[in-house]
Amino acid sequence: MPAAPTSPPPCALPAPGLAATRRGFLGRHLLIPLLLAVAASVVLMAGNGDQWLADQIYRWEGSRWAFKDAWWTTHVIHRGGKNLSTLAGVLVMLALLRACLDARWKALRRPLLYLLLAVGLSTGLVALLKSMTQMDCPWDLQRYGGLRPFIGLFEARPELLGRAACFPAGHASAGYGWVALYFFALQVRPRWRWVALATAVATGLAFGFSQQLRGAHFLSHDVWSLAVSWTVAVLLYLLMFPPATASTLKEEPHA
């Protein structure tokens, strides 16, 4: 009895098919999220949504940043969150070392390397952008008891104001950087990808909201911390796992 015909493996797809797959992946995983980030920025930055939300938090805290030096925001979430993210990075490094030495873990080498690079690059890029954008934290602004006027992202900053480094949100990136877990799971355990993504986003939200309560960031700062982290994760995934070999081709209808 002749064997039933089977579909060709992903690597056998013709070039036009690979190009279409790549475009579809980029559309769903990069273009749409970036458009959402831009739309959110229009509301928050151009539409003064940032200030409106910060005003509510500031009034709720008694017209001061009551949680700026609180133990649970500074030590538990801020310092503890950094330590937790660092520990997670060390564990990934140790797992990668194990994968390089143990043939039984060989299949995890590239996914683990991807995860380590994605987290490191995204948090590093956020830190670089912070030093370049020169935006103040809410607690430094006259509107919230500080000494500086608000200077928008695309406005020229007077030199006499000194340096500022609050956009995008650095601490939130310690959580959002781990959105790369979505793509890591897509390679090793596709069913876990949404749980992995939800865990990373929830961590970033917790880090970001605690900083907003302290007066350290506006909401748009966190939006772009997530956008940068997600963009790095998507582009690095496509670089390290081309469509011809990536498991996303098999998962694409459900991703």
PyMOL commands that set and color helices and strands:
alter all, ss='L'
color gray80, all
select helices_A, chain A and resi 10-12+15-46+49-60+71-101+103-133+138-140+142-144+159-161+170-188+190-214+219-240+248-254
alter helices_A, ss='H'
color red, helices_A
deselect
rebuild
show_as cartoon
